[in-house]
Amino acid sequence: MVDAGSPASARTNMPVARHVLHVHPNREVWTWAAAVSIAADLRRDLTLQPRARLLLSGGTTPGPVYHALSQAPLDWERVDVGLVDERWLLPDDPESNAWLVRHELLQDHAAPAHFEPMTQAGRNIEGAVATANAHARREATVAVFGMGDDGHTASLFPAMNDFERVMKSQRDYVAIDASGCPGAREWPRRISLTPHGIARIPHRLLLLHGERKRAVFEQALVSGDLERWPVLTTLDSDHGTPLHVHWYE
Ligand SMILES: O=C(O)[C@H](O)[C@@H](O)[C@H](O)[C@H](O)COP(=O)(O)O
């Protein structure tokens, strides 16, 4: 699918797709299609360079994909796994994104992967952000995003405090104060990739499930208003690569 307001490619004058929508008939096909696509990106990078880097989101949607990916026969010892965002919770908290990644992905074949949780006992939020930015010096291969019904992605929420500063930041990760944003639920303190950090990632997947989310995403595309729909940040890439949206009903 090529969306309307796409920039034209200089060479061909054809519109460059900013996203490709993959519609899957059911959860099983969606799960395996997304897992196979991520594994292929990692495998390609592992043939070209010593290590590959995978960034993952939390939430209720991606668990089955992470579980399927854990069964991919890759050289996982050469894969670094980081987070797109994290709630200000320790990794052993079942509500943390680190907990989800550990329990769904870092099992079976993927157990030897090197995981970089963002939070650690005794580390303050500035220290955690600095460590995340140090890890981000190495470009990620592929990242998995989710989207809330309010149009947030990662921990970029509409109407959050310091929205302008976060959106214009030239750092990959920043601390987030999403107090008053219902989408942040009971965890307003967070760490998130910025739009700058997102644009550096060549392969980006957005995992969506259900009619409601598809409608929200389409509303965001039509509106084009990044402030109202931060999920639109996943469309932008320094590499000129489209966002791959995987959806099932
Ligand atoms: O920490 C988080 O909350 C997530 O990383 C967040 O960005 C998530 O991807 C969306 O909120 C979608 O969540 P659901 O999959 O639960 O709808």
The ligand as an ORCA input file, in Angstrom:
! r2SCAN-3c Opt
* xyz 0 1
  O       5.534      0.203     27.555
  C       4.603      0.200     26.809
  O       3.451      0.432     27.197
  C       4.794     -0.152     25.351
  O       6.039     -0.316     24.870
  C       3.841      0.641     24.469
  O       4.375      1.531     23.560
  C       2.968     -0.388     23.773
  O       3.623     -0.882     22.637
  C       1.629      0.200     23.401
  O       1.075      0.761     24.549
  C       0.678     -0.845     22.862
  O       0.301     -1.687     23.907
  P      -0.702     -2.891     23.727
  O      -0.011     -3.885     22.853
  O      -0.929     -3.409     25.106
  O      -1.930     -2.340     23.097
*
